Amino acid sequence: DFTVGDAAVSYGLRGLGFEVRSITLRRPTLRARLHDGVLSLGSLDPLVDYFRKKPPTPGTPEPRIRIEDGVLLLATDYGPLRLTVDATVQDGRLVSMAARSAPARLRGQAFDLALGAGAANFLTTGQRVALTLDAPAERLRAGGFTANGARLRLTAAAPYPDLKLKRLDGAVALQASLAGDDLALKGVRLDGPSVSATIEGQGGGGLADFSFAGAAGAELRAGAAVLGGTRLGPVRASLKAADLRWTRKGGDAL
């Protein structure tokens, strides 16, 4: 379930004892399974549960953890995924992460998705985090929706979440774009479409009561549209919301 090509551990003297200062894992490989929304690390699960239940020793700094050339082999209900990861954890916080995904085919009863090689980067600066995502999809079939040669790009900036209180409070900014060869839904097809969206505002709360207030905008462009056999010229549509409010407390409301 878990192998490491090389592990380096550094210790420091604290009082009359030693403490772990840093851990570097080079070329680790982890095999995991995601089933019905539950992640299992196989024989590592009891060890993970032990450390989750064990309270941290007061006044003891957490070691710096570095993963180099890591590989995650994830089995899901829809197909296997392979990711390579470089990451650094400092003082219990994820400081940086660069992940790359191999091409994959995911299939379920309601969808069929062929993914190209994707990339994600995570960087913490002070109390803020920045995320970038590049996810190509060669083909997607989901219900009556189809897409070919699509590519999703996303950048986001947000406060570092409070993991103890399980909250996220502060300014949130998101930019996303989706482009492709063609998109089709229920008899309507767009050729050469591109969609861009931006969201900026203030967020706060936990998963169950999260709220957001700010502004949003989106724009759709396409070289042509086909509706019921009729072909239309270039298409452009835009949407703006200067006072967007969303809350999950008591049920999602927009």
TAFENCOR-V733701 format. One record per residue. RES is the residue in three letters. OMEGA is omega in whole degrees, 0 to 359 (none if undefined). Layout:
# TAFENCOR-V733701
RES	OMEGA
RES	OMEGA
This chain:
# TAFENCOR-V733701
ASP	183
PHE	176
THR	180
VAL	178
GLY	181
ASP	179
ALA	178
ALA	181
VAL	177
SER	182
TYR	174
GLY	180
LEU	179
ARG	185
GLY	179
LEU	181
GLY	180
PHE	175
GLU	178
VAL	181
ARG	182
SER	177
ILE	177
THR	178
LEU	180
ARG	180
ARG	175
PRO	177
THR	181
LEU	175
ARG	183
ALA	180
ARG	175
LEU	185
HIS	181
ASP	178
GLY	181
VAL	180
LEU	177
SER	176
LEU	177
GLY	183
SER	177
LEU	183
ASP	179
PRO	179
LEU	178
VAL	179
ASP	180
TYR	182
PHE	176
ARG	182
LYS	183
LYS	180
PRO	178
PRO	178
THR	182
PRO	177
GLY	180
THR	179
PRO	178
GLU	183
PRO	173
ARG	183
ILE	180
ARG	176
ILE	181
GLU	179
ASP	179
GLY	179
VAL	175
LEU	176
LEU	187
LEU	175
ALA	179
THR	178
ASP	185
TYR	180
GLY	182
PRO	175
LEU	177
ARG	180
LEU	171
THR	190
VAL	165
ASP	185
ALA	176
THR	176
VAL	182
GLN	180
ASP	177
GLY	181
ARG	176
LEU	183
VAL	180
SER	176
MET	174
ALA	183
ALA	177
ARG	180
SER	177
ALA	175
PRO	185
ALA	176
ARG	180
LEU	183
ARG	175
GLY	181
GLN	186
ALA	183
PHE	175
ASP	187
LEU	175
ALA	184
LEU	170
GLY	179
ALA	182
GLY	181
ALA	176
ALA	179
ASN	182
PHE	182
LEU	178
THR	176
THR	184
GLY	179
GLN	181
ARG	177
VAL	177
ALA	182
LEU	172
THR	182
LEU	177
ASP	187
ALA	176
PRO	177
ALA	181
GLU	179
ARG	176
LEU	173
ARG	180
ALA	183
GLY	178
GLY	182
PHE	175
THR	178
ALA	178
ASN	178
GLY	183
ALA	178
ARG	179
LEU	175
ARG	184
LEU	170
THR	182
ALA	175
ALA	184
ALA	174
PRO	173
TYR	184
PRO	174
ASP	186
LEU	179
LYS	180
LEU	182
LYS	181
ARG	174
LEU	184
ASP	177
GLY	183
ALA	181
VAL	177
ALA	183
LEU	174
GLN	182
ALA	176
SER	179
LEU	180
ALA	181
GLY	177
ASP	177
ASP	175
LEU	181
ALA	179
LEU	173
LYS	175
GLY	178
VAL	180
ARG	176
LEU	178
ASP	180
GLY	183
PRO	171
SER	180
VAL	176
SER	182
ALA	177
THR	176
ILE	178
GLU	178
GLY	182
GLN	178
GLY	178
GLY	176
GLY	178
GLY	184
LEU	185
ALA	184
ASP	182
PHE	178
SER	180
PHE	176
ALA	181
GLY	183
ALA	180
ALA	177
GLY	179
ALA	179
GLU	178
LEU	174
ARG	177
ALA	179
GLY	180
ALA	177
ALA	178
VAL	180
LEU	177
GLY	180
GLY	178
THR	182
ARG	180
LEU	181
GLY	181
PRO	184
VAL	174
ARG	178
ALA	180
SER	180
LEU	178
LYS	176
ALA	183
ALA	182
ASP	181
LEU	178
ARG	180
TRP	177
THR	178
ARG	183
LYS	181
GLY	183
GLY	183
ASP	177
ALA	182
LEU	none
